[in-house]
């Protein structure tokens, strides 16, 4: 297990239990006590947990610890992608966003736009999401109407999946969906690691007039377990400027317009 995976797994464990000891972490993750202590000190410096004698406890906001840690990976690239995505949206639009660190940043960038923030009590945007963390963060914004799909929550991603959310999605139309993915390939399209998330995300793409896949360069040219949609269903790939030019050309050749920011 590499360090990033170990830290994420440690935060998953802390989120489940509320408090953990060095010994518990060491046993669960198969890491030495010295390594666990260094990891705990590192996460405490990032204010993701509070160190205690012999372990750690979760801070007040514990449910999103794994997501907050993952958000730090390629954070600059995701920030640029989020701002570019938010700039594409017109007032009054109905916007779909699934779960993920990049789409969470897009949701934040949308509500931070001055023209939307100045709307006061008037609804200036409708956001449809299956991500609990996004809905929780935006529900206090009076200018944004939040529609949550329903379904069964996955603790790893905070996404709602399953047939309970299908009925709502079949009844609505989205102007645009910003689709966060685990992998996207110019020949085979977009993918997720989890089949339940892939199914819900696929339905969101089918209900959208425009599908924009948002992914940093690390996810390009790859596939994952569950297929979301073919490449021809993608209207734009929004990625970062560090992505290999040769790979971006392959998407363009496959008929997927690319914007690298």
Secondary structure, DSSP 8 states (H G I E B T S, - for coil): --HHHHHHHHHHHHHHHSEEEHHHHHHHHT--HHHHHHHHHHHHHTTSSEEETTEEE--S--TTHHHHHHHTTTHHHHHHHHHHHHHT--TT-EEEE-SSHHHHHHHHHHHH-HHHHTTTTS--EEEEESBHHHHHHHTT-TTEEEEE---EEETTTTEEESGGGHHHHHT--BSEEEEE-SEEETTTEEEESSHHHHHHHHHHHHTBSSEEEE--GGGBT---SEEEE-GGG-SEEEE-TTS-HHHHHHHHHTT--EEE-
